[in-house]
Amino acid sequence: MTHEWRKSSRSSGGGAQNCVEARRTGAFQVRDSKLGDASPVFDLADGDFTSLLRAARR
């Protein structure tokens, strides 16, 4: 099964290529969108991903 990378719906305009992408593959994974497939991929547990989202909203 292929899991596509998603960007925030708030990522628009001139900086749309400079954001974090995420996907769910059983766990959450995040990467740097400007590096694409060359980006390191970080695996996050559910609670860690939730904490990341909360911190990003501040």
C-alpha positions in Angstrom: 0.0 0.0 0.0 1.4 3.4 -1.0 1.1 6.2 1.6 1.4 9.7 0.0 3.1 12.6 1.7 0.8 15.5 2.7 1.6 19.1 3.5 -0.4 21.4 5.8 -3.4 23.1 4.2 -1.8 26.3 5.5 1.2 25.8 3.3 0.5 28.0 0.4 2.1 30.9 -1.4 5.8 31.5 -2.0 7.0 29.3 0.9 5.0 26.3 -0.1 8.1 24.3 -0.9 9.7 24.9 2.4 7.6 23.0 4.9 7.3 19.6 6.6 5.4 16.8 5.0 3.8 14.0 6.9 2.3 10.6 6.2 0.9 7.7 8.2 2.3 4.2 7.6 1.3 2.6 10.8 3.4 5.2 12.6 3.7 8.8 11.6 6.6 9.9 9.4 7.8 13.4 8.7 10.3 14.8 6.2 11.5 18.1 4.7 9.5 18.9 1.6 12.3 20.9 -0.1 14.5 17.8 -0.1 11.8 15.5 -1.3 12.9 11.9 -1.7 16.5 12.8 -0.6 15.2 14.0 2.8 15.8 11.9 6.0 12.5 10.5 7.2 11.7 10.6 10.9 9.4 8.0 12.4 7.2 9.3 15.3 4.9 7.5 17.7 1.3 8.8 17.9 2.0 10.9 21.0 5.2 12.4 19.6 3.4 13.5 16.4 0.6 15.0 18.5 3.2 16.9 20.5 4.9 18.1 17.4 1.6 19.5 16.0 0.8 21.2 19.3 4.2 22.9 19.4 3.9 24.0 15.8 0.6 25.7 16.5 2.2 28.0 19.1 
